Amino acid sequence: MIIEGNVAPGFEPIRALYEERMHGLAERNTQLCIYVGDTCVVDLWASAIDDKDFSGDSLVNVFSSGKSLEAITLAMLVDRGLLDFNARIADYWPEFAANDKHETTVADLMRHEAGISAFDTTLDPVSLHPDQIRENAIGAVIEGHTQKFREGDGNQREYHAITRGWIANEVFRRVDPEGRTMGQFLREEVSAPLDADVYIGLHEHELARINPVAMLGFGYQFRQGFVPRAMGRKIELNVAQMIAKGWRMRAGLKGRTRLRAPVPIEGMQKLTVIDSPAVAMGEIPSAGAKCSARGLAKLAATMAGGGRFADTEILSASAHEALHDKPVTRNMMALNTTFTQGGLARFDSAAADGPLDVGLNSGREGFYGWMGLGGSIFQWHPERRIGFAYVPTSLNVLDIVNERGKAYQKAVVECLDALAR
């Protein structure tokens, strides 16, 4: 294995940690990129499977890390006076009001409280393409949908794993004066000005840049959980930690509305369909963004810098504040989650209650953003001016809150503290 890339002076411990974990964990290909201010202090990538096609510029599906991309693009419309987080969705999209959805606000949607955590139908991949989106192929499904909320405690928050992005995209294209989808806007207004590889929906000529994701087998993970760390365990959690967190997660899923929902996209019984050409060229903002760690980290640095990177402004100070404002803490998937009105998670150990909450928050205090199924992380720390991105192709879905990548977040904070002494 060859570890490629560079780290700035003072951040050598991160390279050492990266080498240790690439050799010690069940990895395939990974990218790690970190900015402090406008300076890239860590840019590393490696292949544990001798993949000659993998590089620091490869595009990888980052699953729910894309949720922060959709949050940023919506905030850019707020910045232009076109959208208000506290306005009703039906104010911008009257047909959405059907079936008593008229009171749902944009902020409700972005906090996962819109009551449409899953669709009652499976979408054809072709309907995800921008031309079909603009023909209302997905919008018509949403307009006819009823809301379903969790039973019992009155908590309306339920993880809109894929649907949040599809609904937000319909609002977005109706508000954007040019009628662009999120993916089109992101490419023109964010990716190009920042020269950052962050995309929601690829063009055909870009498909060759995808480095596919692969699921780490559940049986393998469980067996590895019995191996002590000192004897070379290849996964982050031991079996006791997996059981404790899995049990709490199972209890928290009681009553959720998505339990009997059909698969969201045709062929998604196999997760690898996400990298198929038909799906990769479609727009799945909440689960299908194709990015490099370099691109995500540069955008994260922009967010950590108040919406500006060097001479390029993505958000004004007021819109940046609005995106991060009005955090509300509620339970979601057995986790105490804090989401702002703009749809960003805020991490704070004060909200922790049990091993899952500790795993989610401890070591991430002060960061905003979210993370993706199996391992990716796209987050930023405004106070310390950290822009962070970790992108793996080996998906460890039993590491529920992506603690494997969190180790690098803790490490960069420790490096900054050491440099300050």
Phi, psi and omega per residue, in radians:
M1 nan 2.377 3.091
I2 -2.031 2.130 3.047
I3 -1.503 2.116 -3.101
E4 -1.931 2.765 3.116
G5 1.895 -2.950 -3.011
N6 -2.462 2.747 2.959
V7 -2.279 2.616 3.115
A8 -1.360 2.739 3.072
P9 -0.947 2.357 -3.095
G10 1.700 -0.231 -3.117
F11 -1.989 0.301 3.101
E12 -1.019 -0.589 3.099
P13 -1.028 -0.481 3.125
I14 -1.246 -0.701 3.067
R15 -1.080 -0.745 3.121
A16 -1.077 -0.728 3.110
L17 -1.141 -0.716 3.136
Y18 -1.076 -0.807 3.118
E19 -1.076 -0.767 -3.133
E20 -1.058 -0.767 -3.066
R21 -1.358 -0.570 3.066
M22 -1.129 -0.632 3.092
H23 -1.392 -0.538 -2.965
G24 -1.680 -0.403 -3.110
L25 -1.815 2.919 -3.110
A26 -1.423 1.267 -3.115
E27 -1.751 2.790 2.952
R28 -1.967 -1.484 3.097
N29 -2.144 2.452 3.099
T30 -2.485 2.685 2.990
Q31 -2.222 2.461 3.081
L32 -2.371 2.157 3.129
C33 -2.417 2.336 -3.084
I34 -2.421 2.320 3.017
Y35 -1.926 2.592 2.873
V36 -2.164 2.018 -2.945
G37 1.127 -2.352 3.113
D38 -1.678 0.204 -3.089
T39 -1.844 2.231 3.055
C40 -1.368 2.000 -3.091
V41 -1.772 -0.299 3.104
V42 -2.469 2.197 3.047
D43 -2.515 1.645 -3.035
L44 -2.229 2.558 2.999
W45 -2.654 2.698 -3.103
A46 -2.825 2.703 3.040
S47 -2.124 2.154 3.078
A48 -1.518 -0.051 -3.103
I49 -2.070 0.298 3.105
D50 0.975 0.816 -3.130
D51 -1.494 1.823 -3.073
K52 -1.227 -0.306 -3.133
D53 -1.497 -0.142 -3.070
F54 -1.563 2.404 3.118
S55 -2.610 -3.140 3.083
G56 -1.202 -0.218 3.118
D57 -1.813 0.035 3.102
S58 -1.098 2.585 3.095
L59 -1.751 2.306 -3.088
V60 -2.251 2.471 3.071
N61 -1.206 2.195 -3.044
V62 -1.884 0.178 3.059
F63 0.864 -2.235 -2.965
S64 -1.262 -0.092 2.963
S65 -1.055 -0.413 3.087
G66 -1.152 -0.304 3.122
K67 -1.049 -0.564 3.112
S68 -1.285 -0.447 3.032
L69 -1.154 -0.770 3.135
E70 -1.155 -0.597 3.103
A71 -1.137 -0.729 -3.131
I72 -1.150 -0.763 -3.116
T73 -1.147 -0.672 3.079
L74 -1.111 -0.713 3.126
A75 -1.084 -0.525 3.110
M76 -1.190 -0.546 3.038
L77 -1.262 -0.631 3.043
V78 -1.044 -0.739 -3.134
D79 -1.036 -0.541 -3.092
R80 -1.615 0.134 3.106
G81 1.301 0.315 -3.078
L82 -1.698 -0.268 -3.007
L83 -2.537 2.582 3.066
D84 -2.239 2.198 -3.126
F85 -1.025 -0.537 -3.061
N86 -1.619 0.030 3.066
A87 -1.378 2.754 3.090
R88 -1.317 2.489 3.087
I89 -1.000 -0.645 -3.115
A90 -1.155 -0.322 3.075
D91 -1.148 -0.517 3.132
Y92 -1.751 -0.347 -3.014
W93 -2.511 1.405 -3.015
P94 -0.939 -0.634 -3.100
E95 -1.142 -0.341 3.112
F96 -1.103 -0.470 -3.045
A97 -1.150 -0.279 -3.116
A98 -0.956 2.614 3.124
N99 1.059 0.725 2.997
D100 1.100 0.590 3.077
K101 -1.718 0.184 -2.950
H102 -1.157 -0.400 -3.074
E103 -1.605 -0.131 -3.083
T104 -1.210 2.243 -3.109
T105 -1.690 2.927 3.053
V106 -1.066 -0.727 3.123
A107 -1.102 -0.658 3.066
D108 -0.997 -0.822 3.131
L109 -1.047 -0.830 -3.037
M110 -1.247 -0.349 3.038
R111 -1.625 0.203 3.133
H112 1.144 0.695 -3.101
E113 -2.226 0.533 -3.087
A114 -1.616 -0.143 3.096
G115 1.317 0.321 3.087
I116 -2.309 1.085 -3.074
S117 -1.299 -0.241 3.065
A118 -2.683 2.609 3.054
F119 -1.489 2.734 3.116
D120 -1.618 0.238 3.108
T121 -2.488 2.749 3.106
T122 -1.682 2.323 -3.092
L123 -1.575 2.486 2.993
D124 -1.308 2.361 3.133
P125 -0.927 -0.569 -3.129
V126 -1.103 -0.547 -3.126
S127 -1.194 -0.214 -3.134
L128 -1.508 -0.159 -3.091
H129 -1.329 2.567 -3.030
P130 -0.912 -0.696 -3.119
D131 -1.141 -0.645 3.112
Q132 -1.293 -0.627 3.074
I133 -1.044 -0.766 -3.128
R134 -1.211 -0.320 3.034
E135 -1.511 0.102 3.071
N136 1.278 0.465 3.141
A137 -1.060 -0.705 3.112
I138 -1.552 -0.642 3.131
G139 -0.986 -0.689 -3.135
A140 -1.109 -0.633 3.090
V141 -1.106 -0.769 -3.095
I142 -1.199 -0.716 -3.126
E143 -1.030 -0.667 -3.115
G144 -1.455 -0.032 -3.041
H145 -1.420 2.544 2.942
T146 -1.681 2.823 3.095
Q147 -1.593 2.492 3.079
K148 -2.310 2.191 -3.130
F149 -2.005 2.755 3.127
R150 -0.985 2.586 3.126
E151 -1.485 2.591 2.882
G152 1.862 -1.363 -2.884
D153 -1.675 0.052 3.130
G154 1.364 0.010 3.099
N155 -1.345 2.037 -3.066
Q156 -1.529 -0.052 -3.096
R157 -1.407 2.143 3.048
E158 -2.547 2.354 -2.990
Y159 -1.044 2.006 3.051
H160 -1.545 1.314 -2.926
A161 -0.995 -0.723 -3.141
I162 -2.120 -0.571 -2.986
T163 -1.226 -0.470 -3.114
R164 -0.996 -0.760 -3.124
G165 -1.177 -0.680 3.132
W166 -1.156 -0.719 3.112
I167 -1.177 -0.793 -3.140
A168 -1.071 -0.615 3.129
N169 -1.138 -0.643 3.111
E170 -1.183 -0.689 3.050
V171 -1.100 -0.798 -3.047
F172 -1.004 -0.892 -3.033
R173 -1.197 -0.416 3.088
R174 -1.367 -0.428 -3.100
V175 -1.611 -0.643 -3.136
D176 -1.064 2.205 -3.091
P177 -1.013 -0.452 3.136
E178 -1.642 0.012 3.111
G179 1.208 0.410 -3.114
R180 -1.312 2.615 2.970
T181 -1.362 2.939 3.098
M182 -1.001 -0.755 -3.108
G183 -1.102 -0.726 3.122
Q184 -1.159 -0.758 3.128
F185 -1.120 -0.792 -3.141
L186 -0.997 -0.782 -3.117
R187 -1.092 -0.752 -3.040
E188 -1.437 -0.632 -2.963
E189 -1.822 -0.215 -3.125
V190 -2.183 -1.040 -3.057
S191 -1.045 -0.824 -3.101
A192 -1.194 -0.884 -3.139
P193 -1.067 -0.625 -3.124
L194 -1.546 -0.164 -3.014
D195 0.930 0.953 -3.057
A196 -2.192 2.264 -3.140
D197 -1.400 1.429 3.056
V198 -2.336 2.038 -3.002
Y199 -2.388 2.464 2.932
I200 -2.009 1.673 -3.061
G201 1.664 2.009 -3.104
L202 -1.648 2.722 2.934
H203 -1.456 2.757 -3.034
E204 -0.995 -0.695 -3.092
H205 -1.234 -0.192 -3.135
E206 -1.623 -0.159 -3.049
L207 -1.060 -0.554 -3.113
A208 -1.163 -0.268 3.137
R209 -1.440 -0.161 -3.125
I210 -1.227 2.288 2.932
N211 -1.848 2.006 -2.928
P212 -1.214 2.621 3.064
V213 -1.514 2.754 3.111
A214 -2.510 2.410 -3.120
M215 -1.401 2.352 2.997
L216 -1.388 2.217 -3.023
G217 -1.040 2.446 3.139
F218 -1.095 -0.734 -3.137
G219 -1.075 -0.738 3.114
Y220 -1.081 -0.775 -3.125
Q221 -1.103 -0.734 -3.108
F222 -1.151 -0.741 3.110
R223 -1.118 -0.705 3.108
Q224 -1.124 -0.473 -3.138
G225 -1.082 -0.358 3.121
F226 -1.509 -0.163 -3.102
V227 -1.502 2.209 3.096
P228 -1.086 2.604 3.129
R229 -1.016 -0.672 -3.122
A230 -1.137 -0.329 -3.140
M231 -1.812 0.279 2.977
G232 1.635 0.584 3.088
R233 -0.997 2.372 -3.021
K234 -1.664 0.043 3.127
I235 -2.230 2.879 -3.027
E236 -1.215 -0.769 -2.988
L237 -1.767 2.566 2.987
N238 -1.495 3.025 -3.018
V239 -1.128 -0.629 3.120
A240 -1.124 -0.707 3.116
Q241 -1.170 -0.698 3.108
M242 -1.084 -0.773 -3.113
I243 -1.152 -0.780 -3.122
A244 -1.062 -0.774 -3.119
K245 -1.298 -0.668 3.119
G246 -1.129 -0.668 3.131
W247 -1.134 -0.756 3.125
R248 -1.152 -0.684 3.109
M249 -1.098 -0.755 -3.136
R250 -1.062 -0.756 3.135
A251 -1.127 -0.627 -3.111
G252 -1.294 -0.272 -3.118
L253 -1.547 -0.090 3.119
K254 -1.044 2.291 3.080
G255 1.481 -0.010 -3.112
R256 -1.230 2.623 -3.009
T257 -1.445 -0.246 -3.066
R258 -1.493 -0.046 -2.982
L259 -1.006 -0.670 -3.073
R260 -1.954 0.314 -3.127
A261 -1.296 2.601 3.074
P262 -1.214 2.861 3.090
V263 -1.049 2.489 -3.032
P264 -1.215 -0.582 -3.083
I265 -2.294 2.457 3.116
E266 -0.962 2.276 3.127
G267 1.548 -0.025 -3.037
M268 -1.395 0.094 2.955
Q269 -1.013 -0.514 3.017
K270 -1.868 2.097 -3.033
L271 -1.092 -0.448 -3.093
T272 -1.180 -0.167 3.081
V273 -1.074 -0.338 -3.112
I274 -1.067 -0.418 -3.138
D275 -1.725 0.032 3.105
S276 -1.196 2.609 -3.084
P277 -0.951 -0.767 -3.081
A278 -1.086 -0.689 -3.129
V279 -1.383 -0.713 -3.104
A280 -1.107 -0.477 3.133
M281 -1.515 -0.112 3.076
G282 -1.573 3.063 -3.134
E283 -1.924 1.980 3.045
I284 -2.226 1.339 -2.985
P285 -0.961 -0.632 -3.066
S286 -1.453 -0.171 -3.044
A287 -2.629 -0.026 -3.009
G288 -2.221 0.304 3.125
A289 -1.180 2.420 3.088
K290 -1.917 2.080 -2.987
C291 -2.538 2.853 2.893
S292 -1.851 2.750 3.064
A293 -1.082 -0.612 3.103
R294 -1.030 -0.808 -3.132
G295 -1.142 -0.795 -3.139
L296 -1.109 -0.749 -3.100
A297 -1.142 -0.644 3.115
K298 -1.155 -0.707 3.075
L299 -1.195 -0.671 3.081
A300 -1.087 -0.668 3.083
A301 -1.106 -0.626 3.087
T302 -1.094 -0.751 3.116
M303 -1.204 -0.674 3.100
A304 -1.149 -0.434 3.131
G305 -1.617 0.355 3.083
G306 1.411 0.249 3.137
G307 1.818 0.092 -3.090
R308 -2.256 2.431 2.996
F309 -2.212 2.008 -3.074
A310 0.925 -2.084 -3.099
D311 -1.683 0.104 -3.091
T312 -1.824 2.091 3.099
E313 -1.806 2.153 3.080
I314 -1.686 -0.686 3.120
L315 -2.335 2.503 2.994
S316 -1.273 2.923 -3.142
A317 -1.065 -0.679 -3.106
S318 -1.218 -0.694 3.115
A319 -1.230 -0.636 3.069
H320 -1.067 -0.738 3.106
E321 -1.135 -0.731 -3.140
A322 -1.098 -0.697 3.123
L323 -1.042 -0.644 -3.067
H324 -1.664 0.042 -2.960
D325 -1.593 2.876 3.038
K326 0.959 0.994 3.083
P327 -1.230 2.400 3.119
V328 -2.225 2.266 -3.138
T329 -1.755 2.167 3.053
R330 -2.562 2.895 -3.134
N331 -1.413 2.422 3.090
M332 -2.629 2.152 -3.139
M333 0.985 0.689 -3.137
A334 1.200 0.245 3.109
L335 -2.033 2.429 2.956
N336 -1.405 1.831 -3.061
T337 -1.915 2.493 3.106
T338 -2.028 2.014 3.134
F339 -2.079 2.400 3.089
T340 -1.391 2.987 3.120
Q341 -1.099 -0.413 3.130
G342 -1.553 -0.064 3.036
G343 1.712 0.280 3.079
L344 -1.671 2.454 2.975
A345 -1.400 2.442 3.007
R346 -1.955 2.340 -3.058
F347 -1.820 2.252 -3.039
D348 -2.734 2.118 -3.109
S349 -1.128 -0.307 3.114
A350 -1.108 -0.392 3.136
A351 -1.528 -0.069 -3.021
A352 -1.292 2.359 3.104
D353 -2.564 1.523 -3.138
G354 1.876 3.014 -3.005
P355 -1.123 -0.601 3.116
L356 -1.156 -0.779 3.141
D357 -1.133 -0.677 3.104
V358 -1.111 -0.772 3.113
G359 -1.074 -0.626 -3.140
L360 -1.227 -0.748 -2.930
N361 -1.806 -0.697 -3.021
S362 -1.131 2.158 -3.067
G363 1.676 -0.154 3.108
R364 -2.044 0.187 -3.063
E365 -0.946 2.254 3.120
G366 1.609 -0.160 3.108
F367 -1.476 2.676 3.002
Y368 -2.192 2.795 3.106
G369 2.210 -2.509 3.100
W370 -2.828 -2.868 -3.070
M371 -2.600 2.949 -3.047
G372 -2.070 2.673 3.115
L373 -0.804 2.194 3.010
G374 1.543 -0.215 3.058
G375 2.728 -0.493 -3.016
S376 -1.186 2.651 3.104
I377 -2.431 2.284 3.078
F378 -2.343 1.755 -3.034
Q379 -2.560 2.856 3.118
W380 -2.527 2.725 -3.079
H381 -2.177 1.696 -3.061
P382 -1.054 -0.671 -3.080
E383 -1.141 -0.739 -3.122
R384 -1.659 -0.006 3.121
R385 1.044 0.714 3.126
I386 -1.725 2.247 2.947
G387 -1.949 2.140 -2.930
F388 -2.233 2.392 3.017
A389 -2.607 2.305 3.060
Y390 -2.270 2.201 -3.049
V391 -2.297 1.859 3.062
P392 -1.816 2.754 3.030
T393 -1.768 -0.246 3.081
S394 -1.599 2.042 -3.028
L395 -1.635 2.047 3.076
N396 -1.896 1.551 -3.007
V397 -1.350 -0.211 3.064
L398 -1.411 -0.247 2.958
D399 -1.463 1.401 -2.826
I400 -1.056 -0.636 -3.078
V401 -1.991 0.422 2.997
N402 0.986 0.918 3.114
E403 -1.280 -0.359 3.116
R404 -1.087 -0.735 3.096
G405 -1.431 -0.417 -3.138
K406 -1.075 -0.453 3.129
A407 -0.989 -0.597 3.133
Y408 -1.305 -0.548 3.063
Q409 -1.116 -0.786 3.094
K410 -1.080 -0.675 -3.076
A411 -1.162 -0.694 -3.114
V412 -1.199 -0.631 3.076
V413 -1.112 -0.741 3.119
E414 -1.106 -0.685 3.096
C415 -1.104 -0.745 3.123
L416 -1.130 -0.683 3.090
D417 -1.116 -0.709 -3.140
A418 -1.153 -0.682 3.130
L419 -1.187 -0.506 -3.119
A420 -1.350 -0.315 -3.095
R421 -1.375 nan nan
